[in-house]
C-alpha cells in the first residue's frame, strides 16, 4: 500500500472477495492470520514482567534465584508483542521503570495526576494499554479494591 489509490482499491473490492491481510508492527507473530492478543492478557503479562524485573533488581546477579527469575522473565517476554517490549526495554535501559500501577488517579512512575479522560479509559472494562504523558511508561490499572 504505497498510495491512496491502493486504499481505494481495498474499499472498492466486493465484500465476498478476500482482501490481503496486513499485520501490524506490534503483532507477536509473523503469521497475519493469527489475531492479536487481547489487551487484558498483554497487561497481565506486562505486570508480571514488571514484578519479575523488580525482584531481580534486589538480588545478586550470580545467585540461583536470579537465574530462575531471568528464565521466567524470558518466557513472559516471548508472549509480549515486540513494540511493547521495545518501549519497555527503552525505559528500563535508561534506569527507569518500564511500567507502573496507577494509584489514586496518579501515575505509579512519576506520581503526577493523570488526565480525567485517561483515568476513565483505564477504568473501563475494554481498556487499552495506556502510556503516561509525562514519564512515558506504561500505566497498569490498579488492583480492584476488596468490597
N, C-alpha and C positions, 0 to 999 in steps of 0.2 A: 504494500500500500504506500506508494510514493506520492500520490497526488490526490486532490479532492475528487478527481474523476474516478479513481479506483473505489472510493467510498460510495459514489453514486451507483456504480455497478453493483455493489453489495445491496443497496437499497432497492434497486430495480429488479433484483432476482426474484423469481416466483417463490412463494413460501414453501412449496413442496420440494424445491431443489435444494440440496445440501450446500451450505456455504463453507468456505475454508474456515477452520478454527484457528484463532490466533491466541497463543499463550502469552500471558503477561510475564514481565520480567521477574516478578516475585513468586512465580509458581515454583514449587519444590521439585517437580519432576519435569523432564523434557517431553513427556507424553501429553500432547494437547487435548487428548480425550479424557484425561484424568481431571476431575473437578478440583477446585481449590479447597483447602481445608476450611472448615467453619471457624469463625473468629474466636469463639469461646475456647476451642482447643488450642489455637495459637496463643491466646492469652494465658491459658493454663500452663503451656509449655514454657512460655517466656517467664512466667512467675517462678516455675520450678528451676529454670536456668539461673535466675537471679539469686534464688536461695542457695543453690549449689556454689555459685561464684563467691557469695558472701561467706559461706562455710569454708571454702578453700583459702580465702584470704587470712583466716585465723590460724591456719595450720602451717607446719613446716613443709616445704616442697618435697622433701625426701621421705616423708612419712608414708606408711602404708594406707592410712585413711585418705590422705591427699590423692593418692593414685586411684583409689576407689571412686572418690568424688569426681576425678577427672574423667574416668571411664563412663560414669553415669551422666556427666555433663555432655560428653560426646554423643551419647545415644539420644539425649534430648535435642542437641543441636541438629542432628540428622532429620528430625521431624519438623524443624522450623524452616520457613521459606528463606531463600538466600538474601533477599533485600532486607528483611528484618534482621537477620544475623549481621549483615554488613553494617547497618545503622547501630545495632547494639555493640558490636565489636569496636566501632569507631569511638564511641563514648567511653568504653572500658579502656581502650588503649591510651586515652588522654587522662586516665586516672579517675574518671567519673563513674557513676553508676549507669548501667545501661537501661534499667527500668526501676520504677519505684511505685509503691502503692499510694493511692490518693488517701488522704486522711482529713476529715472535716472540711472538705472543699479546697484543700491545698495540695500542691504537688509534693510528693514524698522526697523529691530530689532537691529542689530549691526552696521549698516551703512558702512559695508565693501562692496567693489565691488564684484559682482557676476562673476563667470567664464563665458566666452563668450558662451560656449555650453549650460549652464543652462539658460542664457538670451535668446538664440534663442528658447529653449524649452518653456520658459514662454510666448514668443510672438506668438507661433503657435496657430492656432485655436483648434487643437485637443490635447491641452496640458494636462499634468498630474500634479498632485499635487506635488510641489517641496518643499524640505527642505533645509534650509541654511546649508552649510557645516561648518560654524563657530559657530553659536549660536544655531543651530538645531531647529529653529522654522519654521513653515510653511510659505512659501513665497506666498503671494497672488499677482496676476497680478495687475499692476497699472491701474487706470481708463483710458479709452481711452480719448485722448486729443480732445477737440472740434475743428472742422475744420473751 
